[in-house]
Amino acid sequence: MTRRAKKATSPRKGRVGATLASPSLQGRAQDIALIDHLIERIDQGGSTLVISGEPGIGKSALLDVARHRASERGFSVLSMTGVLAEVHLPFAALEQALRPLMKGAEGLVPRQRSALLAAFGMHDDAGPPDIFLVALATLSLLSERATREPLLLVADDAQWLDQATFEVLAFVSRRLSSDPIVLVVAMRDDFKSSLGDASTLRLRLSGLDQADAERLLDANAPGLPAELRSRFLREASGNPLALVELPRGERAAGDAPWLPLTDRLERAFSSRLSDLPHIAQLLLFVTAENDGTSLHEILSAAEAVLGERVGIAAIAPAVAAKLIEINGTEVRFRHPLVRSAMHQAADPATRQRIHAALAAVIHDQLDRQLWHRAAATIGPDDELAGEYDLMAARALRRGAVAMAIEVLESAARLSSTAKARGDRMLRAAELAADLGQPELMERLLRQADIDETNQLALVRIAWCREISQPPAVNDPAKILALIGFAAKAHAAGAIDLAANLLWRAAQRCWWSSASDELCARVHDAAARLELPDGDPRLIAISAYVEPLRRGGGLVPQASGACGNGAQRPHRCEHPRQHRQCHRDLRHRRELSRRVQCRAAHAGTAQRSRPGAFRPRVGGNGSR
């Protein structure tokens, strides 16, 4: 990446940001100084800062300061914000940030450009985009812009970024040292995913001290009675948002019991709700339940619920109460806790009517329409469950495995029979296992409640638990069990499942230096499946259990299966297993070459135990 040689610490003339008053935050002088330091030293290279803290602690306000300071110094500023309603949409937040740079996509190398355009739905592609290529394309676009002017990339509410965007952001965060790019990310304390590496700066915001809390409260609510002022200071516990918002719910606070902070804030927001007209309250409830931000959708759904015309003026009281903001044709809550408060304030019957109305007014986005139909449905609905199956299939084609799991769970709840519920939960568990989430997999398996007489379902459960464990365990009994499960799957006509089980048994043969007899049983069982010669699992099985006898024939087969993309090989049932099969093939192809050379050097072609010519395994499992 190109490093900017010229310093960019003086403001650019004509920039709007340079003419604005710099925002100030009570009690955050040291935190702002850290941001200033990162911006001022940009000529020495880029950096990443991760800001964490509880809701309302001031993370977003600090990001606003960073945007302003960077604009003053001639930076380009790009932003993305995680939105709970879009967490299931791959690359949604990334598209938000890169939109101003997309004209530069024409200069990307073809594979990166195709992957990025496919990720944003701007290019027809047969499969999910390669996230590594998308990440490379993102880094290339950012680096190219940074050759002209330094760049600040801001990511707010990272805990609600879609998984694909978060992975790209994590990739970029580790590769900024040689570019004039500053990445600042804000996330909640309880977010478990990590971002950056050992060089990443981390700032955890704590509550304001007593003096700063008093100054902030007095500036926003002067003249409070002493007793009420003391209670607000005590309950806010230094949380800036609470200090600003609690006085606005003043009348409800006098006799309110002590509550955890988040609940206290939600009560403060809800206390303003009672002062609003009925239609304004309903519009807030619709906004809270809607998974989009369209003002037209919200007004249309409110009309469907009320059975009367609703104009834009009806939402003005909610704006005046500082609960929501309208930006053009979009409506957003001022803080996520407002949405939570509105959701809790609406009774279940009202929420059901709202979801039914939203399903009726959303016409061009099938998945959103189905989601609202399900939320409005009480009891089973097999037709809707079938639609959800198709939605899960669409999610898998986009590479959104986590979304597919969620959709299948919803489909299971809509199923009218125990068998249908169990099958959908089991499919979701298989995807969770493929995603590498054993805890989620076990929860889904418990909910599946499979009939013990359903042998194929029991084999699928065994497969889920098998792929959630590492294969490098010396346990011959596991190999025998996998052979038995494969036989049951074969008998039930589940050839793909049987092949997967035997592929895994072959892996275990390799790692445990299994006996010739056990290896032969795996190979013979695979032969009985009558898989196509080019099936990568069949080639991998042979390479694992008979590397010497079949090594010569496997080399060209493995080369063809790994291929150059001219002809797509057979795909395994799940994406991760497909990738693992092909990693196995590449590894086995090279291993077979080495084994043949050693066998020729030793003057023998006789097959020996699989461990006889195996290279020593290192601590990281590499050879």
C-alpha positions, 0 to 999 in steps of 0.5 A, spaced: 500 500 500 502 507 498 504 511 504 502 518 504 509 522 504 506 529 505 503 531 511 496 533 512 495 537 518 492 543 516 485 545 514 483 545 507 480 551 505 472 551 503 471 545 507 464 545 511 467 541 517 472 547 518 467 552 519 463 549 524 464 549 531 468 544 534 463 539 539 465 539 546 464 533 551 464 534 558 469 530 562 472 527 555 478 531 554 483 525 555 479 521 550 479 527 545 486 528 545 487 521 543 483 522 537 487 528 536 494 524 536 492 519 531 489 524 526 495 529 527 501 523 526 497 521 520 504 522 516 507 517 520 502 511 518 495 509 519 492 506 526 486 503 529 482 505 535 476 501 538 472 504 543 467 500 547 463 502 553 456 501 556 450 504 552 449 511 552 456 512 555 458 517 549 461 513 544 457 516 538 458 523 541 466 521 541 465 519 534 462 525 532 468 529 535 473 524 531 469 526 524 469 533 526 477 534 527 478 529 521 474 534 517 478 540 519 485 537 518 483 535 510 481 528 511 476 524 507 471 521 512 467 515 511 462 512 515 458 506 517 453 504 522 450 498 525 443 497 524 439 491 528 434 491 522 440 489 517 444 485 521 442 479 517 444 482 510 451 481 508 455 487 506 449 492 508 454 496 512 460 496 508 456 498 502 454 504 506 461 506 507 464 505 500 458 508 496 462 514 495 468 510 493 465 506 488 467 510 482 474 507 483 472 500 483 473 500 475 480 501 477 480 494 481 483 488 478 478 484 475 477 478 481 476 484 486 472 488 482 467 482 481 467 480 488 465 487 491 460 488 485 457 481 487 457 483 494 453 489 493 448 486 488 451 489 482 453 483 479 450 477 477 454 471 480 453 464 481 455 463 488 456 467 494 462 472 493 469 471 496 470 475 502 477 475 502 477 478 495 471 483 498 476 485 503 482 486 498 477 490 494 475 494 500 482 495 502 484 497 495 479 502 494 481 505 501 488 506 500 487 509 493 483 514 496 488 515 501 494 517 496 490 523 495 488 525 502 488 522 508 482 518 510 478 517 517 473 511 517 468 511 522 464 504 524 459 506 530 455 500 533 459 495 531 455 490 535 450 490 530 454 490 523 452 484 519 457 479 520 460 479 513 462 487 514 465 485 520 470 480 517 472 485 512 473 491 517 477 486 521 481 484 515 482 492 514 484 494 521 490 489 521 493 492 515 493 500 516 500 501 518 503 504 512 497 508 509 494 514 512 488 511 514 485 512 521 479 507 523 475 508 529 470 503 531 465 504 537 462 497 540 458 495 546 462 492 552 458 486 551 460 484 544 464 478 544 467 479 537 474 481 537 477 486 532 484 488 530 491 485 533 496 487 538 497 494 535 490 496 536 489 501 540 483 500 545 479 505 549 474 503 554 469 509 556 467 509 563 462 514 567 463 521 568 466 523 575 461 526 580 464 533 578 463 532 570 456 529 571 454 535 575 456 540 570 452 536 565 446 535 568 446 542 570 447 545 563 441 540 560 436 541 566 438 547 570 434 549 576 432 542 578 429 541 586 435 538 590 432 532 592 430 530 584 437 533 582 441 528 587 436 522 585 438 523 577 446 524 579 445 517 583 441 513 578 445 516 572 451 513 575 455 518 570 452 515 564 452 522 559 445 519 556 442 518 562 444 525 565 441 528 559 435 524 558 432 522 565 430 529 567 425 529 560 422 524 564 422 528 570 414 527 572 415 519 572 421 519 576 419 521 583 416 515 585 419 510 580 423 504 583 431 503 582 432 500 576 438 497 572 441 503 568 438 501 561 431 500 564 431 506 567 433 510 560 427 506 557 423 508 562 425 516 561 424 515 554 417 512 555 415 517 560 414 522 554 410 517 550 404 519 554 404 526 552 403 525 545 397 524 541 394 517 540 396 517 532 403 520 534 404 514 539 402 509 534 407 512 529 412 511 534 410 503 535 410 502 527 417 505 527 419 501 532 417 494 529 419 496 522 425 493 520 426 499 515 427 506 515 422 508 510 417 514 512 412 512 506 412 505 509 411 507 516 405 512 514 402 507 510 402 501 515 399 506 520 393 508 515 392 500 515 392 499 522 387 506 524 383 505 517 384 512 516 389 517 512 395 519 516 399 525 514 406 527 515 404 532 520 402 526 525 409 524 526 411 532 528 410 531 535 414 525 536 420 529 532 419 535 537 419 530 543 426 528 540 424 521 540 426 520 533 429 524 527 427 525 520 432 525 514 429 526 508 424 520 507 427 516 512 426 516 520 430 514 525 430 513 533 435 518 536 438 512 540 437 504 540 434 504 547 428 509 544 426 503 540 426 498 545 422 503 550 417 503 544 417 496 543 415 494 550 410 500 551 406 497 545 401 491 547 402 484 544 395 485 540 398 492 537 404 489 535 401 484 531 396 489 527 402 493 526 406 487 523 400 485 519 400 492 516 407 492 514 407 485 511 401 488 507 405 495 505 411 492 503 411 489 496 418 489 493 422 485 498 419 478 499 424 476 505 422 483 509 414 481 507 415 474 510 418 476 516 412 481 518 407 476 516 410 471 521 411 476 526 403 477 525 402 470 525 399 466 532 400 459 531 402 454 526 402 456 518 405 451 514 404 455 507 408 460 511 413 455 513 414 453 506 416 460 504 421 461 510 424 454 507 425 458 500 428 464 504 433 460 508 435 457 501 436 464 498 440 466 504 445 460 503 446 462 496 448 469 498 453 466 503 448 468 509 449 462 513 447 465 520 441 468 517 439 462 514 439 459 521 434 464 524 429 463 518 429 455 519 428 456 526 422 461 525 420 456 520 420 450 525 415 455 530 410 455 524 410 448 523 404 444 525 407 437 526 413 435 530 416 431 524 416 438 520 419 442 526 424 437 528 427 437 521 427 444 520 431 445 527 435 439 525 437 443 518 438 449 522 443 445 527 447 442 521 448 449 518 450 451 525 455 446 526 458 448 519 458 455 521 463 452 527 458 454 533 457 448 537 453 451 543 448 454 538 448 447 534 446 443 541 441 448 543 438 447 536 438 439 537 435 440 543 429 443 540 429 439 535 426 433 539 427 428 534 424 421 535 428 415 537 426 411 531 428 416 526 434 413 524 436 417 519 435 423 523 439 420 528 445 419 523 444 427 521 445 429 529 451 424 529 454 428 523 453 435 526 457 433 533 462 430 529 464 436 525 464 440 531 470 436 534 477 436 531 479 430 527 486 429 530 484 424 536 486 417 536 480 414 537 479 407 533 472 407 536 470 413 533 472 411 526 467 404 527 462 409 529 462 413 523 462 407 518 456 404 521 453 411 521 455 412 513 451 405 512 445 407 515 445 413 511 446 409 505 441 405 506 436 411 507 438 413 500 442 419 503 448 418 499 451 425 500 451 424 508 454 417 507 460 420 503 461 426 508 461 421 514 466 416 510 470 422 508 471 424 516 472 417 518 478 417 513 481 423 516 481 420 523 484 414 520 490 418 517 490 422 524 490 416 528 495 411 524 489 406 524 490 399 522 490 397 515 484 393 516 480 399 519 482 403 513 480 398 508 473 398 511 473 405 510 475 405 503 470 399 501 464 403 504 466 409 500 466 404 494 459 401 495 457 408 495 458 408 487 460 416 487 463 419 481 470 418 480 471 426 480 468 427 487 473 430 491 471 426 497 472 420 494 479 422 492 480 425 499 478 418 502 483 414 498 488 419 499 487 418 507 487 411 507 491 408 501 496 413 500 502 408 497 497 404 493 493 409 490 498 415 490 500 415 483 493 415 480 490 420 485 495 425 483 492 427 476 485 426 479 486 431 485 489 436 480 483 435 476 478 436 482 482 442 485 482 444 478 483 451 475 475 453 475 474 450 468 469 445 470 466 445 477 467 439 481 462 436 485 460 440 491 459 438 498 453 439 502 455 445 506 460 450 504 465 449 509 465 442 508 466 443 500 472 448 502 475 443 507 474 437 501 478 441 497 484 443 502 484 436 503 485 434 496 491 440 495 494 437 501 493 430 499 496 431 492 502 434 494 503 428 500 502 423 494 507 426 490 512 425 496 510 418 498 511 416 491 518 419 491 520 416 498 517 409 496 521 409 489 527 411 493 526 405 498 525 401 492 518 398 494 511 399 492 508 395 497 503 398 501 505 399 509 501 402 515 498 409 513 503 412 518 509 409 515 511 414 510 508 420 514 512 426 515 512 429 522 506 433 524 508 440 527 505 443 533 500 447 529 498 441 525 502 443 519 506 438 515 
